Amino acid sequence: QVQPVESGGGLVQAGGSLRLSCASSGRTFAGYIMGWFRQAPGKERELVAARGWIGSTVYYADSVKGRFTISRDYAKVDLQMNSLKPEDTAVYYCAAAGSYWLVTTAAAYDYWGQGTQVTVSS
């Protein structure tokens, strides 16, 4: 069973960068769609970026396009976050979906990490 474990969150000033990493403490991520979600207080969990296993299928939320980059291999998934804004402040979650197609809803993801806090100060 896949068990995502996130690392790399923290406090950063606006305009700065952070890199989040996600590894599995169980099976590898091979064959899974991998996504990074975030949830800010009082808001719904939203998909920030996702990447498929086959080919180069990738998804970015409009709010992070040009600033965030998702990369992956069979063992880990990284989210490079540049030009961070205060509105990027949230708990970030790594998730795995046992789907052939890239999926964008939280309900479609089967395995979740515990989350890591990202705080961007103005």
Beta strands, then each sheet from edge to edge (+ up, - down):
strand 1: 4-7
strand 2: 10-13
strand 3: 18-24
strand 4: 33-39
strand 5: 46-51
strand 6: 58-60
strand 7: 68-72
strand 8: 76-81
strand 9: 90-97
strand 10: 111-112
strand 11: 116-121
sheet 1: 1+ 3- 8+ 7-
sheet 2: 2+ 11+ 9- 4+ 5- 6+
sheet 3: 2+ 11+ 9- 10+
end
